Amino acid sequence: MKNKILLSVMGLLLVSLGIMMSITNGKRVQIEQVRKEVSQVAKTQKHVTTQIDNLQTTYNANDATAKSKLLEFAKAYYTFSSQSDYDKRFSKVAGILSLSTDQQNSLFDSGLDATGGSRIDNLGLTSKYQTATGYTSDLDNQTIESLATVVVKTSGTGQKAINQTVLLHGWFDIRTQKLTSIKINSIS
């Protein structure tokens, strides 16, 4: 009788041990499955983070280019001391512009008066780019809007040189890497 009870207890212990091992193995399989899923999520998150970083790098590079092209335009546009310098302004920036003919003609006039004489040389007009601060904002997936506050020192024959502040407003196409439109507003 004692042996039967002892054998029954031992049998129950073995059955319990078998059940526990079965449960433990089931939990191990579940744990392994969770680990695989976590690993897949981590890989996906890394991929998405890399894509976001690439987009930010691309945007930041285009943002910086838009700003630098507008400032490059400002330096060339506002620096002249003779009719000859005035005439060369467009050739200095032609590679960074993709303007309509009308806008190009209005921005880069001849500098001549009604008689065909040079206003620039006759009046002794000079202009020298001093400094500028540029700003940009994303307009859409293809265009970056760029603003620059430009300080220009101007003078004429018999006039004291003065600083003028001008606001340039440009649109930069990220596909062509060119300024497609520019507006100029005098501030002071």
Disulfide bonds with the S-S distance in Angstrom:
none
